Amino acid sequence: MARQWTQQARRDGHAREHSPEDLVAEVAKLRRENQELRDTNELLKAASAFSHRNSTRNIGNDPVHR
């Protein structure tokens, strides 16, 4: 399937050759992005766990979902 997309892009004139420097820069950018997403995911997991623990409390005998 990827081969078909590549071939179609070449036929349409959309494909271009990338220099090694372009590829290295793109990989570095994607790695930074990936790390940022991992960090955000961990933060959200921690916040979710904290929020879940505090989402219900017994006030008297009446449980309340917050």
DSSP file (Angstrom, degrees, kcal/mol; ACC not computed):
  #  RESIDUE AA STRUCTURE BP1 BP2  ACC     N-H-->O    O-->H-N    N-H-->O    O-->H-N    TCO  KAPPA ALPHA  PHI   PSI    X-CA   Y-CA   Z-CA
    1    1 A M     >        0   0    0      0, 0.0     4,-2.0     0, 0.0     5,-0.2   0.000 360.0 360.0 360.0 -45.9    0.0    0.0    0.0
    2    2 A A  H  >  +     0   0    0      1,-0.2     4,-2.6     2,-0.2     5,-0.2   0.875 360.0  55.9 -62.2 -36.0    2.8    2.5    0.9
    3    3 A R  H  > S+     0   0    0      1,-0.2     4,-2.8     2,-0.2    -1,-0.2   0.911 105.8  50.8 -62.1 -41.6    4.5    1.6   -2.4
    4    4 A Q  H  > S+     0   0    0      2,-0.2     4,-2.6     1,-0.2    -2,-0.2   0.911 110.2  49.2 -63.2 -42.2    1.3    2.5   -4.3
    5    5 A W  H  X S+     0   0    0     -4,-2.0     4,-2.7     2,-0.2    -2,-0.2   0.923 112.4  48.5 -62.4 -43.6    1.1    5.9   -2.5
    6    6 A T  H  X S+     0   0    0     -4,-2.6     4,-2.3     2,-0.2    -2,-0.2   0.932 112.6  47.3 -62.7 -46.1    4.8    6.6   -3.3
    7    7 A Q  H  X S+     0   0    0     -4,-2.8     4,-2.3     1,-0.2    -1,-0.2   0.912 113.0  48.8 -62.8 -42.2    4.4    5.6   -6.9
    8    8 A Q  H  X S+     0   0    0     -4,-2.6     4,-2.3     2,-0.2    -2,-0.2   0.911 110.2  51.4 -64.3 -41.9    1.2    7.8   -7.2
    9    9 A A  H  X>S+     0   0    0     -4,-2.7     5,-2.7     1,-0.2     6,-1.1   0.901 109.9  49.8 -62.5 -40.9    3.0   10.7   -5.6
   10   10 A R  H ><5S+     0   0    0     -4,-2.3     3,-0.8     4,-0.2    -1,-0.2   0.923 111.0  49.1 -63.3 -43.3    5.9   10.4   -8.0
   11   11 A R  H 3<5S+     0   0    0     -4,-2.3    -2,-0.2     1,-0.2    -1,-0.2   0.882 112.8  47.8 -62.9 -37.5    3.5   10.3  -10.9
   12   12 A D  H 3<5S-     0   0    0     -4,-2.3    -1,-0.2    -5,-0.2    -2,-0.2   0.539 115.1-117.3 -81.6  -6.1    1.7   13.4   -9.6
   13   13 A G  T <<5S+     0   0    0     -3,-0.8    -3,-0.2    -4,-0.7    -4,-0.1   0.672  84.8 113.8  80.3  17.1    4.9   15.2   -9.0
   14   14 A H      < +     0   0    0     -5,-2.7    -4,-0.2    -6,-0.2     2,-0.2   0.672  50.2  89.3 -93.8 -19.1    4.5   15.5   -5.3
   15   15 A A        -     0   0    0     -6,-1.1     2,-0.3    -9,-0.1    -9,-0.0  -0.539  54.5-179.6 -80.5 144.3    7.3   13.2   -4.2
   16   16 A R        -     0   0    0     -2,-0.2     2,-0.3     0, 0.0    -2,-0.0  -0.976  31.7-106.5-139.3 156.3   10.7   14.7   -3.6
   17   17 A E        -     0   0    0     -2,-0.3     2,-0.4     1,-0.0     0, 0.0  -0.634  33.4-142.6 -80.1 137.7   14.1   13.4   -2.6
   18   18 A H        -     0   0    0     -2,-0.3    -1,-0.0     4,-0.0     0, 0.0  -0.843  11.1-128.2-103.2 137.3   15.1   14.3    0.9
   19   19 A S     >  -     0   0    0     -2,-0.4     4,-2.1     1,-0.1     5,-0.2  -0.446  26.4-112.7 -75.8 156.9   18.6   15.1    1.8
   20   20 A P  H  > S+     0   0    0      0, 0.0     4,-2.6     0, 0.0     5,-0.2   0.867 119.5  55.6 -57.7 -35.1   20.2   13.2    4.7
   21   21 A E  H  > S+     0   0    0      2,-0.2     4,-2.4     1,-0.2     5,-0.2   0.900 106.1  50.6 -65.0 -39.8   20.3   16.5    6.7
   22   22 A D  H  > S+     0   0    0      1,-0.2     4,-2.4     2,-0.2    -1,-0.2   0.920 112.2  47.2 -61.5 -43.2   16.5   16.9    6.1
   23   23 A L  H  X S+     0   0    0     -4,-2.1     4,-2.6     2,-0.2    -2,-0.2   0.899 111.3  50.0 -67.4 -40.7   15.9   13.4    7.4
   24   24 A V  H  X S+     0   0    0     -4,-2.6     4,-2.4     2,-0.2    -1,-0.2   0.920 112.6  47.9 -63.2 -43.3   18.1   13.8   10.4
   25   25 A A  H  X S+     0   0    0     -4,-2.4     4,-2.4     2,-0.2    -2,-0.2   0.902 112.2  49.2 -64.4 -40.6   16.4   17.0   11.3
   26   26 A E  H  X S+     0   0    0     -4,-2.4     4,-2.7     2,-0.2    -2,-0.2   0.914 110.6  49.6 -66.2 -41.8   13.0   15.4   10.9
   27   27 A V  H  X S+     0   0    0     -4,-2.6     4,-2.4     2,-0.2    -2,-0.2   0.920 111.5  49.4 -62.1 -43.4   13.9   12.4   13.0
   28   28 A A  H  X S+     0   0    0     -4,-2.4     4,-2.2     2,-0.2    -2,-0.2   0.917 112.0  48.5 -62.0 -43.0   15.2   14.8   15.8
   29   29 A K  H  X S+     0   0    0     -4,-2.4     4,-2.5     1,-0.2    -2,-0.2   0.920 112.2  48.4 -62.4 -44.6   12.0   16.8   15.6
   30   30 A L  H  X S+     0   0    0     -4,-2.7     4,-2.7     1,-0.2    -1,-0.2   0.864 109.8  52.3 -66.5 -35.9    9.8   13.7   15.8
   31   31 A R  H  X S+     0   0    0     -4,-2.4     4,-2.4     2,-0.2    -1,-0.2   0.914 110.6  47.6 -65.8 -41.9   11.8   12.3   18.7
   32   32 A R  H  X S+     0   0    0     -4,-2.2     4,-2.5     2,-0.2    -2,-0.2   0.934 113.8  47.8 -62.4 -44.8   11.3   15.6   20.6
   33   33 A E  H  X S+     0   0    0     -4,-2.5     4,-2.4     1,-0.2    -2,-0.2   0.917 111.1  51.1 -60.2 -44.6    7.6   15.5   19.8
   34   34 A N  H  X S+     0   0    0     -4,-2.7     4,-2.3     1,-0.2    -1,-0.2   0.907 110.6  48.4 -61.0 -43.7    7.4   11.9   20.9
   35   35 A Q  H  X S+     0   0    0     -4,-2.4     4,-2.7     2,-0.2    -1,-0.2   0.902 110.1  51.9 -65.3 -40.4    9.1   12.6   24.2
   36   36 A E  H  X S+     0   0    0     -4,-2.5     4,-2.4     1,-0.2    -2,-0.2   0.906 110.6  48.3 -62.1 -41.0    6.8   15.6   24.8
   37   37 A L  H  X S+     0   0    0     -4,-2.4     4,-2.5     2,-0.2    -2,-0.2   0.890 111.0  50.5 -67.0 -39.0    3.8   13.4   24.2
   38   38 A R  H  X S+     0   0    0     -4,-2.3     4,-2.5     2,-0.2    -2,-0.2   0.934 111.4  48.5 -61.9 -45.4    5.1   10.7   26.5
   39   39 A D  H  X S+     0   0    0     -4,-2.7     4,-2.3     1,-0.2    -2,-0.2   0.920 112.7  47.9 -61.2 -44.0    5.7   13.3   29.2
   40   40 A T  H  X S+     0   0    0     -4,-2.4     4,-2.6     1,-0.2    -1,-0.2   0.906 110.5  52.2 -62.7 -42.0    2.2   14.7   28.7
   41   41 A N  H  X S+     0   0    0     -4,-2.5     4,-2.4     2,-0.2    -2,-0.2   0.915 109.7  48.4 -61.5 -44.0    0.7   11.2   28.8
   42   42 A E  H  X S+     0   0    0     -4,-2.5     4,-2.5     2,-0.2    -1,-0.2   0.910 111.5  50.3 -62.9 -41.9    2.5   10.4   32.1
   43   43 A L  H  X S+     0   0    0     -4,-2.3     4,-2.6     1,-0.2    -2,-0.2   0.919 111.5  47.9 -62.2 -43.8    1.3   13.7   33.6
   44   44 A L  H  X S+     0   0    0     -4,-2.6     4,-2.5     2,-0.2    -2,-0.2   0.879 110.3  52.1 -66.3 -37.5   -2.3   12.9   32.5
   45   45 A K  H  X S+     0   0    0     -4,-2.4     4,-2.4     2,-0.2    -2,-0.2   0.933 111.8  46.4 -62.3 -45.0   -2.1    9.4   34.0
   46   46 A A  H  X S+     0   0    0     -4,-2.5     4,-2.3     1,-0.2    -2,-0.2   0.919 114.0  47.6 -64.4 -43.2   -0.9   10.8   37.3
   47   47 A A  H  X S+     0   0    0     -4,-2.6     4,-2.9     1,-0.2    -1,-0.2   0.889 111.4  51.6 -64.7 -38.6   -3.6   13.5   37.3
   48   48 A S  H  X S+     0   0    0     -4,-2.5     4,-2.7     2,-0.2    -2,-0.2   0.915 110.0  48.2 -65.1 -43.2   -6.2   10.9   36.4
   49   49 A A  H  X S+     0   0    0     -4,-2.4     4,-1.8     2,-0.2    -2,-0.2   0.916 114.6  46.1 -64.1 -42.7   -5.2    8.6   39.2
   50   50 A F  H  X S+     0   0    0     -4,-2.3     4,-1.4     1,-0.2    -2,-0.2   0.927 114.2  47.9 -64.4 -45.2   -5.2   11.4   41.7
   51   51 A S  H  < S+     0   0    0     -4,-2.9     4,-0.3     1,-0.2    -2,-0.2   0.890 109.4  53.5 -63.5 -40.6   -8.5   12.7   40.5
   52   52 A H  H >< S+     0   0    0     -4,-2.7     3,-1.0     1,-0.2     4,-0.4   0.893 106.0  52.8 -63.7 -40.3  -10.1    9.3   40.6
   53   53 A R  H 3< S+     0   0    0     -4,-1.8     3,-0.3     1,-0.2    -1,-0.2   0.849 117.1  38.7 -63.6 -33.0   -9.1    8.8   44.2
   54   54 A N  T 3< S+     0   0    0     -4,-1.4    -1,-0.2     1,-0.2    -2,-0.2   0.305  90.0  93.6-100.6   9.3  -10.7   12.0   45.2
   55   55 A S  S <  S+     0   0    0     -3,-1.0    11,-3.4    -4,-0.3     2,-0.4   0.755  88.6  38.5 -78.6 -21.8  -13.8   11.8   43.0
   56   56 A T  E     +A   65   0A   0     -4,-0.4     2,-0.4    -3,-0.3     9,-0.2  -0.992  64.4 171.8-130.3 136.0  -16.0   10.2   45.6
   57   57 A R  E     -A   64   0A   0      7,-1.2     7,-1.7    -2,-0.4     2,-0.8  -0.984  32.9-122.0-136.2 148.5  -16.2   11.0   49.3
   58   58 A N  E     -A   63   0A   0     -2,-0.4     2,-0.7     5,-0.2     3,-0.1  -0.829  24.9-175.5 -91.2 115.4  -18.6    9.9   51.9
   59   59 A I  E >  S-A   62   0A   0      3,-1.2     3,-1.6    -2,-0.8     2,-0.4  -0.921  72.5 -43.5-109.2 104.3  -20.2   12.9   53.5
   60   60 A G  T 3  S-     0   0    0     -2,-0.7    -2,-0.0     1,-0.2     0, 0.0  -0.629 117.6 -37.2  69.7-129.4  -22.3   11.3   56.2
   61   61 A N  T 3  S+     0   0    0     -2,-0.4    -1,-0.2    -3,-0.1    -3,-0.0   0.283 119.4  96.2-106.2   7.8  -23.9    8.3   54.7
   62   62 A D  E <   -A   59   0A   0     -3,-1.6    -3,-1.2     2,-0.0     2,-0.2  -0.843  65.2-148.8-106.4 102.0  -24.5    9.9   51.3
   63   63 A P  E     -A   58   0A   0      0, 0.0     2,-0.5     0, 0.0    -5,-0.2  -0.492  15.0-161.8 -69.7 136.1  -21.8    9.2   48.7
   64   64 A V  E     -A   57   0A   0     -7,-1.7    -7,-1.2    -2,-0.2     2,-0.6  -0.970  10.7-143.4-122.0 130.1  -21.4   12.0   46.3
   65   65 A H  E      A   56   0A   0     -2,-0.5    -9,-0.2    -9,-0.2   -10,-0.1  -0.818 360.0 360.0 -92.6 126.8  -19.7   11.8   42.9
   66   66 A R              0   0    0    -11,-3.4   -10,-0.2    -2,-0.6    -1,-0.1   0.379 360.0 360.0-115.7 360.0  -17.6   14.8   42.0
